[in-house]
């Protein structure tokens, strides 16, 4: 029993460590991307662009920097788009909760895919940029007036 | 002999703790003083500072509606420190404050017995404590007033409350009112290396751009303080926490500082952080330290 418990703990720690490393590496990788190119649905196709969003958005969630617009998180965009793209639907209806109430909004699938990709990559790029820029806004530090 | 050794040791320990405490908040004090200097300079003469501070404001607006010559304590009023027309409306509403019943209900909650026969009095013997939170606890990390209230409930076998409104806001309104009546000031302490690190993390988050709008908290409340977003003037970081909980006309309800912060986080275009998250607590720790020395001025009214 003890061996099983210890094995579970060891595997959990290793997995967490590996994910932590991956998350940082993925953030640095995202920082180098040309967001206009990788999120261009016309040249890359919807599936490929959505894969970019699916790759980077969980990292944004992990770092607490996921984007949300008009009540819809990027995770909701991605989840809704998976089904819509598979079914080749030109429009996607996203269901979300706002102030405890169920709501929905409909978007053109290509537009929503571009947004999901753009939001996922930019959230991480911004996090990396902030490491260098935040002090420039602090009075008494980098902010000159 | 033993008595003198004990005296010398006690004095030594006291000196070490005072020096240590001074050291841990040294950077925070520098930050606070630099912020006061910036805000006082910014609002010294808004019309004269137009080019550097209020480029989009009209001359008429700066002359007629933005008050100049603000000093440290004036900032406890938030945007009403400088917004003349806003202050007039605020004064009218304050004649019959919509939070009065909440203060009474908060007092009832404070005295009400839990199922185990104890009450909040056991956790908070004095109710004039609003200016002492957030504080740093070696085991728990940053403890906000809301999280301390929930810790008290849980320790007594009760269910924790929603940290944004309802009973939480009412009890906090009572604490704030008692603190204001007792003339208490914000007195946030940074007395360990861990507390200093938590403060620094909170500061970094306050000044980091986030969300799809790429705004930091400082974009609106440091560099943007006194500027207008549509019809509303943005409040300064200095004095920003002093008047909570607030009755917001938008909410038609009383809400805690955490509730307002979640709203701000949404406005930045980010999936908001939870009211009880480490991120939120450390951000509030930094913000509250910036208001150290200011009188507790809650509960209050905001648009």
Interface residues (C-beta under 8 A of the other chain):
Chain A: X61 X64 X65 X66 X67 X68 X69 X73 X74 X75 X119 X122 X126 X127 X129 X130 X133 X134 X135 X137 X138 X139 X140 X141 X143 X145
Chain B: X30 X31 X33 X34 X35 X37 X38 X41 X42 X52 X53 X203 X204 X207 X208 X209 X210 X211 X212 X214 X216 X218 X219 X222 X223 X266 X269 X270 X271 X272 X273 X277 X279
